[in-house]
Amino acid sequence: MGWLLCDYRCEPCGVTWESLENRPAPARVLHVACGKEADRLIGAPMPVVASAKPTPVSRGRSDPLPSHRSVDTRAIADGVPVAEWRKKRREMWAAERHAQVKRELG
């Protein structure tokens, strides 16, 4: 049939313990320490908790950006329209490409 891990409690002693019982598990067993009857406790199975990967810590406003190329969305949070923010990002990348070509051509 199968095995069950059951909890039993002896009321006279106040002792609670687990016992591996063959199905069907008895509702009452003999407590070997005091010799009195102990009742099976009814409980729910232990829930399986899914573990989540830790999320990276979000950067605060006071933390400096690691590079000028880092995507800085603080302007969007302050209410700048996304289209305007994207336009400024494109301008920044175009200026950087222009400076790189200028450096390479000397």
Buried (B, 14 or more C-beta within 10 A) or exposed (E): EEEEEBBBBBEEEEEEBEBEBEEEBEEEBEBEEEEEBBEBEEEEEEEEEEEEEEEEEEEEEEEEEEEEEEEBEEBEEEEEEEEEBEEEBEEEEEEEEEEEEEEEEE
